[in-house]
Amino acid sequence: MIVLPEFQFKHVIYKLTEQNLSSEGLLYSYTKCAVFLGLKEDESAGVTCLLTPKWMMVAQVCNPYMLTQEGYPVYLDGFAYAGLV
């Protein structure tokens, strides 16, 4: 697992292999990332996941940019947080 110091938010990058690309493998990989980030401890936070055939990036998103009329938090697209837009 890789953490990039220039990203100032909780994230992890997990290298994928051919074995990880099955549904069971992806679930295993995501679960490892979620445990590493401690996502279960902060269930009110959002999560964004970028997936490629070679790596998966999972990031916790803590601050919504707005609330809906019903009071639900709204978060930016994951690509915005990774600087890919």
PDB file as gemmi writes it, atoms N, CA and C in Angstrom:
CRYST1    1.000    1.000    1.000  90.00  90.00  90.00 P 1                      
ATOM      1  N   MET A   1       0.836  -1.165   0.000  1.00  0.00           N  
ATOM      2  CA  MET A   1       0.000   0.000   0.000  1.00  0.00           C  
ATOM      3  C   MET A   1       0.886   1.235   0.000  1.00  0.00           C  
ATOM      4  N   ILE A   2       0.429   2.241  -0.710  1.00  0.00           N  
ATOM      5  CA  ILE A   2       1.212   3.466  -0.889  1.00  0.00           C  
ATOM      6  C   ILE A   2       0.376   4.658  -0.431  1.00  0.00           C  
ATOM      7  N   VAL A   3       1.008   5.573   0.300  1.00  0.00           N  
ATOM      8  CA  VAL A   3       0.406   6.846   0.683  1.00  0.00           C  
ATOM      9  C   VAL A   3       1.288   7.939   0.091  1.00  0.00           C  
ATOM     10  N   LEU A   4       0.674   8.852  -0.636  1.00  0.00           N  
ATOM     11  CA  LEU A   4       1.418   9.942  -1.269  1.00  0.00           C  
ATOM     12  C   LEU A   4       1.447  11.154  -0.345  1.00  0.00           C  
ATOM     13  N   PRO A   5       2.634  11.626   0.036  1.00  0.00           N  
ATOM     14  CA  PRO A   5       2.719  12.737   0.995  1.00  0.00           C  
ATOM     15  C   PRO A   5       2.139  14.044   0.467  1.00  0.00           C  
ATOM     16  N   GLU A   6       2.080  14.219  -0.836  1.00  0.00           N  
ATOM     17  CA  GLU A   6       1.550  15.483  -1.364  1.00  0.00           C  
ATOM     18  C   GLU A   6       0.030  15.569  -1.299  1.00  0.00           C  
ATOM     19  N   PHE A   7      -0.654  14.453  -1.096  1.00  0.00           N  
ATOM     20  CA  PHE A   7      -2.112  14.472  -0.923  1.00  0.00           C  
ATOM     21  C   PHE A   7      -2.389  14.687   0.561  1.00  0.00           C  
ATOM     22  N   GLN A   8      -2.943  15.809   0.909  1.00  0.00           N  
ATOM     23  CA  GLN A   8      -3.162  16.190   2.302  1.00  0.00           C  
ATOM     24  C   GLN A   8      -4.535  15.718   2.801  1.00  0.00           C  
ATOM     25  N   PHE A   9      -4.889  14.496   2.483  1.00  0.00           N  
ATOM     26  CA  PHE A   9      -6.124  13.889   2.968  1.00  0.00           C  
ATOM     27  C   PHE A   9      -5.881  12.398   3.106  1.00  0.00           C  
ATOM     28  N   LYS A  10      -6.736  11.729   3.883  1.00  0.00           N  
ATOM     29  CA  LYS A  10      -6.559  10.301   4.131  1.00  0.00           C  
ATOM     30  C   LYS A  10      -6.817   9.517   2.838  1.00  0.00           C  
ATOM     31  N   HIS A  11      -5.815   8.757   2.407  1.00  0.00           N  
ATOM     32  CA  HIS A  11      -5.930   7.983   1.180  1.00  0.00           C  
ATOM     33  C   HIS A  11      -4.931   6.839   1.214  1.00  0.00           C  
ATOM     34  N   VAL A  12      -5.127   5.893   0.323  1.00  0.00           N  
ATOM     35  CA  VAL A  12      -4.175   4.804   0.142  1.00  0.00           C  
ATOM     36  C   VAL A  12      -4.305   4.297  -1.294  1.00  0.00           C  
ATOM     37  N   ILE A  13      -3.172   3.900  -1.858  1.00  0.00           N  
ATOM     38  CA  ILE A  13      -3.144   3.315  -3.198  1.00  0.00           C  
ATOM     39  C   ILE A  13      -2.705   1.861  -3.045  1.00  0.00           C  
ATOM     40  N   TYR A  14      -3.471   0.978  -3.639  1.00  0.00           N  
ATOM     41  CA  TYR A  14      -3.222  -0.461  -3.514  1.00  0.00           C  
ATOM     42  C   TYR A  14      -2.914  -1.022  -4.897  1.00  0.00           C  
ATOM     43  N   LYS A  15      -1.755  -1.646  -5.056  1.00  0.00           N  
ATOM     44  CA  LYS A  15      -1.366  -2.225  -6.339  1.00  0.00           C  
ATOM     45  C   LYS A  15      -2.177  -3.508  -6.592  1.00  0.00           C  
ATOM     46  N   LEU A  16      -2.769  -3.602  -7.771  1.00  0.00           N  
ATOM     47  CA  LEU A  16      -3.585  -4.756  -8.130  1.00  0.00           C  
ATOM     48  C   LEU A  16      -2.799  -5.718  -9.016  1.00  0.00           C  
ATOM     49  N   THR A  17      -3.114  -6.991  -8.881  1.00  0.00           N  
ATOM     50  CA  THR A  17      -2.570  -8.034  -9.750  1.00  0.00           C  
ATOM     51  C   THR A  17      -3.746  -8.687 -10.478  1.00  0.00           C  
ATOM     52  N   GLU A  18      -3.472  -9.597 -11.374  1.00  0.00           N  
ATOM     53  CA  GLU A  18      -4.558 -10.281 -12.084  1.00  0.00           C  
ATOM     54  C   GLU A  18      -5.479 -11.013 -11.128  1.00  0.00           C  
ATOM     55  N   GLN A  19      -4.933 -11.554 -10.041  1.00  0.00           N  
ATOM     56  CA  GLN A  19      -5.750 -12.256  -9.064  1.00  0.00           C  
ATOM     57  C   GLN A  19      -6.719 -11.315  -8.346  1.00  0.00           C  
ATOM     58  N   ASN A  20      -6.344 -10.037  -8.201  1.00  0.00           N  
ATOM     59  CA  ASN A  20      -7.190  -9.060  -7.517  1.00  0.00           C  
ATOM     60  C   ASN A  20      -8.348  -8.568  -8.379  1.00  0.00           C  
ATOM     61  N   LEU A  21      -8.358  -8.881  -9.669  1.00  0.00           N  
ATOM     62  CA  LEU A  21      -9.357  -8.299 -10.558  1.00  0.00           C  
ATOM     63  C   LEU A  21     -10.679  -9.053 -10.570  1.00  0.00           C  
ATOM     64  N   SER A  22     -10.775 -10.163  -9.861  1.00  0.00           N  
ATOM     65  CA  SER A  22     -12.060 -10.848  -9.719  1.00  0.00           C  
ATOM     66  C   SER A  22     -12.901 -10.064  -8.709  1.00  0.00           C  
ATOM     67  N   SER A  23     -14.193 -10.358  -8.638  1.00  0.00           N  
ATOM     68  CA  SER A  23     -15.038  -9.642  -7.679  1.00  0.00           C  
ATOM     69  C   SER A  23     -14.582  -9.905  -6.248  1.00  0.00           C  
ATOM     70  N   GLU A  24     -14.178 -11.136  -5.958  1.00  0.00           N  
ATOM     71  CA  GLU A  24     -13.686 -11.447  -4.619  1.00  0.00           C  
ATOM     72  C   GLU A  24     -12.368 -10.725  -4.337  1.00  0.00           C  
ATOM     73  N   GLY A  25     -11.501 -10.674  -5.341  1.00  0.00           N  
ATOM     74  CA  GLY A  25     -10.218  -9.999  -5.187  1.00  0.00           C  
ATOM     75  C   GLY A  25     -10.372  -8.498  -4.979  1.00  0.00           C  
ATOM     76  N   LEU A  26     -11.304  -7.882  -5.708  1.00  0.00           N  
ATOM     77  CA  LEU A  26     -11.541  -6.449  -5.538  1.00  0.00           C  
ATOM     78  C   LEU A  26     -12.133  -6.150  -4.170  1.00  0.00           C  
ATOM     79  N   LEU A  27     -13.029  -7.003  -3.711  1.00  0.00           N  
ATOM     80  CA  LEU A  27     -13.603  -6.824  -2.382  1.00  0.00           C  
ATOM     81  C   LEU A  27     -12.520  -6.949  -1.308  1.00  0.00           C  
ATOM     82  N   TYR A  28     -11.642  -7.930  -1.451  1.00  0.00           N  
ATOM     83  CA  TYR A  28     -10.530  -8.110  -0.523  1.00  0.00           C  
ATOM     84  C   TYR A  28      -9.623  -6.870  -0.530  1.00  0.00           C  
ATOM     85  N   SER A  29      -9.282  -6.386  -1.717  1.00  0.00           N  
ATOM     86  CA  SER A  29      -8.391  -5.226  -1.841  1.00  0.00           C  
ATOM     87  C   SER A  29      -9.017  -3.982  -1.226  1.00  0.00           C  
ATOM     88  N   TYR A  30     -10.304  -3.757  -1.525  1.00  0.00           N  
ATOM     89  CA  TYR A  30     -10.992  -2.586  -0.968  1.00  0.00           C  
ATOM     90  C   TYR A  30     -11.062  -2.688   0.552  1.00  0.00           C  
ATOM     91  N   THR A  31     -11.362  -3.875   1.067  1.00  0.00           N  
ATOM     92  CA  THR A  31     -11.454  -4.061   2.512  1.00  0.00           C  
ATOM     93  C   THR A  31     -10.123  -3.767   3.199  1.00  0.00           C  
ATOM     94  N   LYS A  32      -9.010  -4.205   2.599  1.00  0.00           N  
ATOM     95  CA  LYS A  32      -7.684  -3.892   3.160  1.00  0.00           C  
ATOM     96  C   LYS A  32      -7.475  -2.382   3.217  1.00  0.00           C  
ATOM     97  N   CYS A  33      -7.859  -1.681   2.156  1.00  0.00           N  
ATOM     98  CA  CYS A  33      -7.716  -0.221   2.117  1.00  0.00           C  
ATOM     99  C   CYS A  33      -8.608   0.433   3.174  1.00  0.00           C  
ATOM    100  N   ALA A  34      -9.844  -0.025   3.290  1.00  0.00           N  
ATOM    101  CA  ALA A  34     -10.789   0.552   4.253  1.00  0.00           C  
ATOM    102  C   ALA A  34     -10.298   0.361   5.683  1.00  0.00           C  
ATOM    103  N   VAL A  35      -9.768  -0.810   5.987  1.00  0.00           N  
ATOM    104  CA  VAL A  35      -9.227  -1.061   7.332  1.00  0.00           C  
ATOM    105  C   VAL A  35      -8.016  -0.168   7.581  1.00  0.00           C  
ATOM    106  N   PHE A  36      -7.130  -0.052   6.605  1.00  0.00           N  
ATOM    107  CA  PHE A  36      -5.945   0.797   6.734  1.00  0.00           C  
ATOM    108  C   PHE A  36      -6.333   2.245   7.040  1.00  0.00           C  
ATOM    109  N   LEU A  37      -7.390   2.735   6.369  1.00  0.00           N  
ATOM    110  CA  LEU A  37      -7.824   4.120   6.546  1.00  0.00           C  
ATOM    111  C   LEU A  37      -8.698   4.315   7.787  1.00  0.00           C  
ATOM    112  N   GLY A  38      -9.153   3.226   8.393  1.00  0.00           N  
ATOM    113  CA  GLY A  38     -10.022   3.336   9.558  1.00  0.00           C  
ATOM    114  C   GLY A  38     -11.399   3.866   9.215  1.00  0.00           C  
ATOM    115  N   LEU A  39     -11.931   3.478   8.057  1.00  0.00           N  
ATOM    116  CA  LEU A  39     -13.212   4.014   7.598  1.00  0.00           C  
ATOM    117  C   LEU A  39     -14.370   3.629   8.515  1.00  0.00           C  
ATOM    118  N   LYS A  40     -14.290   2.487   9.151  1.00  0.00           N  
ATOM    119  CA  LYS A  40     -15.383   2.044  10.022  1.00  0.00           C  
ATOM    120  C   LYS A  40     -15.540   2.942  11.244  1.00  0.00           C  
ATOM    121  N   GLU A  41     -14.452   3.581  11.683  1.00  0.00           N  
ATOM    122  CA  GLU A  41     -14.517   4.457  12.853  1.00  0.00           C  
ATOM    123  C   GLU A  41     -15.232   5.773  12.561  1.00  0.00           C  
ATOM    124  N   ASP A  42     -15.302   6.180  11.303  1.00  0.00           N  
ATOM    125  CA  ASP A  42     -15.941   7.451  10.940  1.00  0.00           C  
ATOM    126  C   ASP A  42     -16.942   7.197   9.824  1.00  0.00           C  
ATOM    127  N   GLU A  43     -18.087   6.635  10.202  1.00  0.00           N  
ATOM    128  CA  GLU A  43     -19.082   6.245   9.205  1.00  0.00           C  
ATOM    129  C   GLU A  43     -19.817   7.429   8.595  1.00  0.00           C  
ATOM    130  N   SER A  44     -19.634   8.637   9.115  1.00  0.00           N  
ATOM    131  CA  SER A  44     -20.285   9.808   8.533  1.00  0.00           C  
ATOM    132  C   SER A  44     -19.485  10.391   7.374  1.00  0.00           C  
ATOM    133  N   ALA A  45     -18.246   9.941   7.195  1.00  0.00           N  
ATOM    134  CA  ALA A  45     -17.399  10.456   6.124  1.00  0.00           C  
ATOM    135  C   ALA A  45     -17.752   9.772   4.801  1.00  0.00           C  
ATOM    136  N   GLY A  46     -17.477  10.461   3.715  1.00  0.00           N  
ATOM    137  CA  GLY A  46     -17.655   9.873   2.402  1.00  0.00           C  
ATOM    138  C   GLY A  46     -16.412   9.102   1.982  1.00  0.00           C  
ATOM    139  N   VAL A  47     -16.567   8.324   0.933  1.00  0.00           N  
ATOM    140  CA  VAL A  47     -15.452   7.539   0.399  1.00  0.00           C  
ATOM    141  C   VAL A  47     -15.458   7.698  -1.112  1.00  0.00           C  
ATOM    142  N   THR A  48     -14.278   7.854  -1.670  1.00  0.00           N  
ATOM    143  CA  THR A  48     -14.151   7.847  -3.113  1.00  0.00           C  
ATOM    144  C   THR A  48     -13.133   6.776  -3.489  1.00  0.00           C  
ATOM    145  N   CYS A  49     -13.381   6.133  -4.616  1.00  0.00           N  
ATOM    146  CA  CYS A  49     -12.520   5.034  -5.038  1.00  0.00           C  
ATOM    147  C   CYS A  49     -12.240   5.181  -6.533  1.00  0.00           C  
ATOM    148  N   LEU A  50     -10.969   5.214  -6.882  1.00  0.00           N  
ATOM    149  CA  LEU A  50     -10.544   5.219  -8.281  1.00  0.00           C  
ATOM    150  C   LEU A  50      -9.961   3.848  -8.572  1.00  0.00           C  
ATOM    151  N   LEU A  51     -10.410   3.232  -9.652  1.00  0.00           N  
ATOM    152  CA  LEU A  51     -10.004   1.872  -9.959  1.00  0.00           C  
ATOM    153  C   LEU A  51      -9.477   1.791 -11.387  1.00  0.00           C  
ATOM    154  N   THR A  52      -8.280   1.231 -11.540  1.00  0.00           N  
ATOM    155  CA  THR A  52      -7.703   0.955 -12.851  1.00  0.00           C  
ATOM    156  C   THR A  52      -7.298  -0.515 -12.861  1.00  0.00           C  
ATOM    157  N   PRO A  53      -6.916  -1.067 -13.995  1.00  0.00           N  
ATOM    158  CA  PRO A  53      -6.464  -2.462 -13.999  1.00  0.00           C  
ATOM    159  C   PRO A  53      -5.177  -2.694 -13.195  1.00  0.00           C  
ATOM    160  N   LYS A  54      -4.450  -1.625 -12.863  1.00  0.00           N  
ATOM    161  CA  LYS A  54      -3.170  -1.790 -12.168  1.00  0.00           C  
ATOM    162  C   LYS A  54      -3.173  -1.309 -10.717  1.00  0.00           C  
ATOM    163  N   TRP A  55      -4.113  -0.429 -10.339  1.00  0.00           N  
ATOM    164  CA  TRP A  55      -4.134   0.083  -8.984  1.00  0.00           C  
ATOM    165  C   TRP A  55      -5.523   0.560  -8.605  1.00  0.00           C  
ATOM    166  N   MET A  56      -5.721   0.659  -7.289  1.00  0.00           N  
ATOM    167  CA  MET A  56      -6.959   1.183  -6.726  1.00  0.00           C  
ATOM    168  C   MET A  56      -6.570   2.258  -5.720  1.00  0.00           C  
ATOM    169  N   MET A  57      -7.237   3.397  -5.799  1.00  0.00           N  
ATOM    170  CA  MET A  57      -7.029   4.445  -4.806  1.00  0.00           C  
ATOM    171  C   MET A  57      -8.326   4.622  -4.032  1.00  0.00           C  
ATOM    172  N   VAL A  58      -8.234   4.539  -2.722  1.00  0.00           N  
ATOM    173  CA  VAL A  58      -9.381   4.761  -1.846  1.00  0.00           C  
ATOM    174  C   VAL A  58      -9.049   5.954  -0.960  1.00  0.00           C  
ATOM    175  N   ALA A  59      -9.979   6.894  -0.880  1.00  0.00           N  
ATOM    176  CA  ALA A  59      -9.752   8.087  -0.070  1.00  0.00           C  
ATOM    177  C   ALA A  59     -10.988   8.398   0.754  1.00  0.00           C  
ATOM    178  N   GLN A  60     -10.740   8.862   1.964  1.00  0.00           N  
ATOM    179  CA  GLN A  60     -11.828   9.312   2.818  1.00  0.00           C  
ATOM    180  C   GLN A  60     -12.086  10.772   2.514  1.00  0.00           C  
ATOM    181  N   VAL A  61     -13.334  11.113   2.347  1.00  0.00           N  
ATOM    182  CA  VAL A  61     -13.725  12.484   2.062  1.00  0.00           C  
ATOM    183  C   VAL A  61     -14.519  12.976   3.273  1.00  0.00           C  
ATOM    184  N   CYS A  62     -13.978  13.934   3.987  1.00  0.00           N  
ATOM    185  CA  CYS A  62     -14.572  14.353   5.264  1.00  0.00           C  
ATOM    186  C   CYS A  62     -15.441  15.600   5.176  1.00  0.00           C  
ATOM    187  N   ASN A  63     -15.178  16.450   4.216  1.00  0.00           N  
ATOM    188  CA  ASN A  63     -15.877  17.726   4.172  1.00  0.00           C  
ATOM    189  C   ASN A  63     -16.743  17.844   2.921  1.00  0.00           C  
ATOM    190  N   PRO A  64     -18.060  17.849   3.078  1.00  0.00           N  
ATOM    191  CA  PRO A  64     -18.928  18.044   1.914  1.00  0.00           C  
ATOM    192  C   PRO A  64     -18.836  19.490   1.426  1.00  0.00           C  
ATOM    193  N   TYR A  65     -19.116  19.687   0.158  1.00  0.00           N  
ATOM    194  CA  TYR A  65     -19.109  21.060  -0.335  1.00  0.00           C  
ATOM    195  C   TYR A  65     -20.491  21.702  -0.218  1.00  0.00           C  
ATOM    196  N   MET A  66     -21.520  20.903   0.102  1.00  0.00           N  
ATOM    197  CA  MET A  66     -22.855  21.442   0.346  1.00  0.00           C  
ATOM    198  C   MET A  66     -23.717  20.369   1.004  1.00  0.00           C  
ATOM    199  N   LEU A  67     -24.899  20.758   1.451  1.00  0.00           N  
ATOM    200  CA  LEU A  67     -25.888  19.830   1.969  1.00  0.00           C  
ATOM    201  C   LEU A  67     -27.126  19.901   1.090  1.00  0.00           C  
ATOM    202  N   THR A  68     -27.797  18.761   0.886  1.00  0.00           N  
ATOM    203  CA  THR A  68     -29.052  18.755   0.131  1.00  0.00           C  
ATOM    204  C   THR A  68     -30.145  19.374   0.994  1.00  0.00           C  
ATOM    205  N   GLN A  69     -31.311  19.578   0.404  1.00  0.00           N  
ATOM    206  CA  GLN A  69     -32.438  20.125   1.163  1.00  0.00           C  
ATOM    207  C   GLN A  69     -32.824  19.228   2.323  1.00  0.00           C  
ATOM    208  N   GLU A  70     -32.556  17.918   2.173  1.00  0.00           N  
ATOM    209  CA  GLU A  70     -32.857  16.961   3.241  1.00  0.00           C  
ATOM    210  C   GLU A  70     -31.748  16.891   4.284  1.00  0.00           C  
ATOM    211  N   GLY A  71     -30.661  17.626   4.085  1.00  0.00           N  
ATOM    212  CA  GLY A  71     -29.571  17.651   5.037  1.00  0.00           C  
ATOM    213  C   GLY A  71     -28.474  16.637   4.779  1.00  0.00           C  
ATOM    214  N   TYR A  72     -28.515  15.934   3.626  1.00  0.00           N  
ATOM    215  CA  TYR A  72     -27.480  14.951   3.298  1.00  0.00           C  
ATOM    216  C   TYR A  72     -26.255  15.655   2.717  1.00  0.00           C  
ATOM    217  N   PRO A  73     -25.052  15.250   3.122  1.00  0.00           N  
ATOM    218  CA  PRO A  73     -23.839  15.875   2.586  1.00  0.00           C  
ATOM    219  C   PRO A  73     -23.590  15.471   1.132  1.00  0.00           C  
ATOM    220  N   VAL A  74     -23.056  16.404   0.358  1.00  0.00           N  
ATOM    221  CA  VAL A  74     -22.721  16.170  -1.048  1.00  0.00           C  
ATOM    222  C   VAL A  74     -21.219  16.377  -1.211  1.00  0.00           C  
ATOM    223  N   TYR A  75     -20.551  15.404  -1.829  1.00  0.00           N  
ATOM    224  CA  TYR A  75     -19.101  15.446  -2.005  1.00  0.00           C  
ATOM    225  C   TYR A  75     -18.756  15.573  -3.484  1.00  0.00           C  
ATOM    226  N   LEU A  76     -17.576  16.131  -3.754  1.00  0.00           N  
ATOM    227  CA  LEU A  76     -17.090  16.235  -5.124  1.00  0.00           C  
ATOM    228  C   LEU A  76     -16.791  14.856  -5.700  1.00  0.00           C  
ATOM    229  N   ASP A  77     -16.736  14.775  -7.000  1.00  0.00           N  
ATOM    230  CA  ASP A  77     -16.331  13.569  -7.699  1.00  0.00           C  
ATOM    231  C   ASP A  77     -14.901  13.214  -7.294  1.00  0.00           C  
ATOM    232  N   GLY A  78     -14.607  11.929  -7.229  1.00  0.00           N  
ATOM    233  CA  GLY A  78     -13.288  11.473  -6.821  1.00  0.00           C  
ATOM    234  C   GLY A  78     -12.152  12.026  -7.656  1.00  0.00           C  
ATOM    235  N   PHE A  79     -12.402  12.244  -8.942  1.00  0.00           N  
ATOM    236  CA  PHE A  79     -11.343  12.768  -9.802  1.00  0.00           C  
ATOM    237  C   PHE A  79     -10.931  14.182  -9.383  1.00  0.00           C  
ATOM    238  N   ALA A  80     -11.850  14.951  -8.828  1.00  0.00           N  
ATOM    239  CA  ALA A  80     -11.507  16.303  -8.373  1.00  0.00           C  
ATOM    240  C   ALA A  80     -10.498  16.242  -7.229  1.00  0.00           C  
ATOM    241  N   TYR A  81     -10.661  15.265  -6.329  1.00  0.00           N  
ATOM    242  CA  TYR A  81      -9.742  15.150  -5.202  1.00  0.00           C  
ATOM    243  C   TYR A  81      -8.372  14.654  -5.630  1.00  0.00           C  
ATOM    244  N   ALA A  82      -8.317  13.897  -6.698  1.00  0.00           N  
ATOM    245  CA  ALA A  82      -7.039  13.373  -7.164  1.00  0.00           C  
ATOM    246  C   ALA A  82      -6.357  14.320  -8.160  1.00  0.00           C  
ATOM    247  N   GLY A  83      -6.995  15.427  -8.495  1.00  0.00           N  
ATOM    248  CA  GLY A  83      -6.417  16.391  -9.423  1.00  0.00           C  
ATOM    249  C   GLY A  83      -6.397  15.898 -10.855  1.00  0.00           C  
ATOM    250  N   LEU A  84      -7.357  15.021 -11.209  1.00  0.00           N  
ATOM    251  CA  LEU A  84      -7.374  14.444 -12.546  1.00  0.00           C  
ATOM    252  C   LEU A  84      -8.375  15.101 -13.479  1.00  0.00           C  
ATOM    253  N   VAL A  85      -9.026  16.205 -13.064  1.00  0.00           N  
ATOM    254  CA  VAL A  85      -9.967  16.886 -13.943  1.00  0.00           C  
ATOM    255  C   VAL A  85      -9.386  18.184 -14.439  1.00  0.00           C  
TER     256      VAL A  85                                                      
END                                                                             
